[in-house]
Amino acid sequence: MKLWKQAILAGAALLVAVGAASAQDVKIGFVVKQPEEPWFQDEWKFAQEAAKEKGFTLVEIGAEDGEKVQAAIDNLGAQGAQGFIICTPDVKLGPGIVAKAMANDLKLMTVDDRLVDNAGNPIEDVPHMGISATKIGETVGQAIVDEVKKRGWDMASVGAIKVSYDQLPTAVDRVAGATSVLEANGFPAANIFNAPQAKTDTEVALNAATTVINAHPEIQHWVAVGLNDEAVLGAVRATESVGISAANVVGVGIGGAESAINEFKKPSETGFFGTVIISPKRHGYETALNMYEWIANDAEPEKLILTSGQLATRGDYEQVRKDLGIE
């Protein structure tokens, strides 16, 4: 009986050792389109937390275009990785990414931006964690409506700068969510002015918004929406450049980027009223953990997981960041 118990204990110890070894053998890629951006650096940071917790290897790769994406996938295959997570530089690369992943026998998940097929439809077979773009846009719109009412502005005389980036479905959904709430609360559709941007940075948004503002000198109160914090900050900078005071501007961004936090830290308030902070923790930690479980335990993740955001302003952004696990 004693020998039997010893054998059982030895077997259990062996299973633990095998489990530990298999965890060490798991290698997962995390490919992002803009590795220099704080959002993606945070995703990597939280993904590394999952790697440390479970004992697998995480390979961080920046891939800014389609050619680099293809090379990254081949690289992971050559390294003996079993799967990867990607935020692609172009969602239309979807069919090629899926084919390349299959050719390298790699499991595939997407984060932030969802792959589309040749007809422009989401590739639903690939597990995806993304942002509920419409709901986040609606949060932006509601924050603006509440602040406009608080300031006692006449909704019918307020102008809205819609910094748009229609190449990205997420951007379209965010902006549409925001403007739908504005209109539902009495904001005239004719007062929503499109400011298309060719790139998603502050300088391009500034130029686009300046064109709108200069075309409507009669408007004294402005609000601004866009894909991200940079887009809205560009609109805010545009109002400043033509001499519109911060008291007459309400811009609400999306993302909670460092640029937004720096705006809140300025000694005086600016027209950048708030940002809807999206937590990179789930997008980094949870996707990496889900991929590990898929590889190690054959537990395939949900096909679609959508996260939401929380409004932060100059007065409460530190607490909001703490609540979302960023601080």
Salt bridges, closest charged atoms under 4 A:
GLU43 OE2 - HIS283 ND1 3.93
GLU64 OE1 - LYS68 NZ 3.30
ASP74 OD2 - LYS100 NZ 3.21
ASP90 OD1 - LYS92 NZ 3.50
ASP112 OD1 - HIS283 ND1 2.73
ASP113 OD2 - LYS33 NZ 2.63
GLU147 OE2 - ARG151 NE 2.85
ASP201 OD2 - LYS199 NZ 3.77
GLU218 OE2 - HIS216 ND1 3.37
GLU240 OE1 - ARG237 NE 2.73
GLU263 OE2 - ARG237 NH2 2.41
GLU263 OE1 - LYS266 NZ 3.19
GLU286 OE1 - ARG282 NE 2.91
GLU293 OE2 - LYS54 NZ 3.69
GLU300 OE2 - LYS303 NZ 2.65
GLU327 OE2 - ARG321 NE 2.65
